[in-house]
Amino acid sequence: MAARPTSINISFPSLAKMIDHSLLHPTMTDDEVLTGLETAKKYDVATVCVKPYHILFAKKHLAGTDVLVCPVIGFPHGGSTPEVKVFEAKRAVYEGGKEVDFVVNIGRARSGKWEFVKHEISRVNEAVVEGGAILKVIFETECLTENEIIKLCQICTEVGVAYVETSTGYGISQLPFGDSDFKGASILHLELMRNHVGPDVKIKAVGGVRTLDDLLRMRALGVSRVGTKDTEEILEEAFQRGMGLGSKSVEVNWDGF
């Protein structure tokens, strides 16, 4: 395994443009989503991740900014049929989604039904790209073996998707008494993905990115995008640590990893 970088060059704007600000909790009200959109505008992040019924709402409130709308489809369990996912994808792009996050059929991946999985990813990617957007494919890595993650990376490379993504942020791993044991983006899984996708496929990490140090570690690992709801806390910490418009060298803290 290659040595992990102990420092990186980074600017505040490039940090902000790593973030897909997550507005996906199932109980969020319209007012709470609106507050999240204002946060995204304030910090000029890359995108806001929204549920499909909020696409037009988000598009309206982000008009005139560089923040893109990123709807999710087949979310969060990936269990819709390919036909439904293709319809969702086309509708999401038609309404203004510029990036689309899409959950694979996790059960079929775990069953080794790779022809089905590849066909579904290919159809959804085609629908998204034809509409002028890009696709991020969510794996839910905590539910998969290393070999299954590698196979998904290979399929996504062959299909030519824009991103592979670790998780939904709403993990479905269960402990014996029914509690969730979701941990999010693991460093080992991210390194595995980086080693098995093609050079044109980027990586998005979701889950556990809550602090500036978390985000800096992601950047050092070659992650291009993260999904987080802790945008304000992360970027305010960046301000406090002296990050500005110009690029500067910052330390990456690997203690405990």
N, C-alpha and C positions, 0 to 999 in steps of 0.2 A: 504494500500500500504506500502510495506517495505521501511524503510529509505534508501535513496541513500547513498552510501559510500562517505565519504569526502576525502579519500586518498586511493591509491592503490600502490602495489609494482610492478615496471615495469623496464625493461631494454631497451636500444636502439634497440637491435636485435629483441626483442619480439614485440616492437612497429612496426618496419619495416615489420615484418611478418604478421601484421594485414592488410596490404595494398594490394589491387588489383589496380594497377596503370591503370587508365582508358585512353584508346586511341581510343575512339569510336565516336568522333564528325564526322558527315557525310562529312565534307569538308576537313578533314585532308589529307595532301599529304604524300607520302611515306617518304619524308625527315623529315616531322614532326613526323611521327610514329617512325622513326629511332632515332630521338632525345629523344623521350619518352622511347624507349627501353634502351638507354644509361643511362637515369635517373634511370630506374628500376634496371639495373645492378649495378650502383654506390651505391645504398642504399640497395640492396639485399632484395627487397620486396618479397611478396608471389607470386604474379602473375602479368601479364599484361593482361588486358581485350582488346581483339581485335575483329574486324569484321572478318567474316569467310575467306575473301580473303587475309587476312594478317597472317593467321596461319603459313604457311610455311616461310614467311618472318621473323616473330617473332622468330620462332623456330631456324632458321639459326643464327640470331644475338644474341640469348640467349644461344647458345650452350656452354657447359662448365660451366654454372652458375647454381645456385639453384632456379632461377626464372622460374616459370612455365608459360605456355601459357594457357589462359582462353578465348576461343572464346565465343561469344554470338550467340544464335539462336532464331528464332522467334522474332527478335529484330527490333524496340523497342515496337511494338504494340501488339504482341502476336496473330495476326490474321491469321497466316498460318494454314492450315489444319494439323491435327495430323500426317498424312502420310509425309507431307513435313518436319515437325519438326523432326520426327524420322530420315528421310534421312539426314537432316542437322546435327543432333546429331552424327550419325554414321560417316559421312564424317569428322566432326570436330575432333572426337577422332582419326580416322584413320590418319589424317594429323598431329596429335601431340598435340591436346588439352588434358590437364590433368585434367582440371576442366572446366565445361560447365555451363554458365549462360543462363537460359531459361525463356522466358516470357509466363506466362499462358494465356489462352484465357480469357481476362478481361471481354468481353461482356457476355460470357457464365457464368462466375462466378457471375456477377451482375444479370444475368437472373435466377440464382438458378439452373442451369443445372449441378448439382454436379456429376452425373454419368459420363457425358461427360468429365468434368474437371479432375476427378480422373483417368479415362481411359487414357486421354492424358498424364498426369503427369507420370503415371505408365509406359506407353510405352516408353516415352522419357528416364525415369530413367533407365529402363531395357537396352535400347540401349547404354547408356553412361557407365553403370556399366560393361556390358559385354565387353566393349572396354578397361576396366581398368582405367576409370576416375570416377569423382564424379560430381553430379548435384547440382546446386543452382537454386532454383525456385523463380523467380521474381514475386511479387504480384502487384505492383503499388498501394500501400496502400492508397494514397491520393484519389483514385477513388472509394474506397470500404468502406462499413460500418464496424463497429466493428464486427458484427456478421459474415460478409463475410470473414473478416480477420481470425477470430477464426476458421471458417469452413475450410479455406485453410490450416491453421496450423494443424488441425486435419487430413486432407487428406494427407498432406506431411509426417506427423508422421506415418500414417498407411502404406503409400507406402515405407517409409524408405529412403527418400532423405537425402543428406548430410547437406544441408543448405536451409533455407528460407531467402528471400531477400526482402527488402522493395520496391525498386524502380529501374527503369532503369536509372534515372538521366535525362531523357528526358520526363518530365511529360506531361500529356495530359489534365489536368484540364484546363478549359477555363473560362475566365471572359467574361462578356456580350459583350465586344467589340473585342473579339478574342485574347486578350493577355493571355499569360500563367501565371498561379499563382502557379507554382511549388515551393514547399518549401523543399521537400526531406524528409529525415528520421526524423520522429517525435519521441520525447522521449516517448510519451504516446503510440504510435503504437509499438515501440520497447518493451516496458514493456508488452503490450498486447500479442505480439508474444512470448516473453520469458515465459509468464504464460500459453501458450496454445500449445507449441510444446513439444514433448517428450525429455527426457534427452539426446538422441543421435543425435538430430537435432540442428545444430548450426545456428547462425543468422549473416547475412550480412546487413550492413546499407549503403545506397547510397543516396547521395544528402545532401548538407549542411555540409559535413565534410571538412572544409577548413583550420582549425587551429589545433595546438597541443591540445588546450583545448577541441575542438570538439572531437578529437580522444580519449583523456583521458576519456571524458564522455561516449563515446561508450564502452570503455573497462570496466568502472565501472558498466555499465548496463548489462554486460555479453555478449556483442557483440564480436564475434570472428574475423570478417573480415569487412573491409569497402572498398567501391569503391570511389576513388577520383582522380582528375587530379592535385591536389595541393600537391603531395607527397614531392617534394623538399622543399617547404616552411614549411611544417609540420615538416619534419625530421631535417631541419636545425635549426628550433626553439628548437627542442629536444636537439640538440648538445649545443646550446647556454644556455640552462637551466641545463646543466651539466649531462645529461643522457649518460651513457656509457655502457660498456659490462656487468657490474654487475647490479643486481637488486637494486633499491632504492625506497624509499617511496616518492610519489609525491602527491601534493594536487590536488583534483578534484574540479573545480570551477562550482558551480551550479547557480550562480547569473543569474537571469532572466529566470530560468527554473522551 
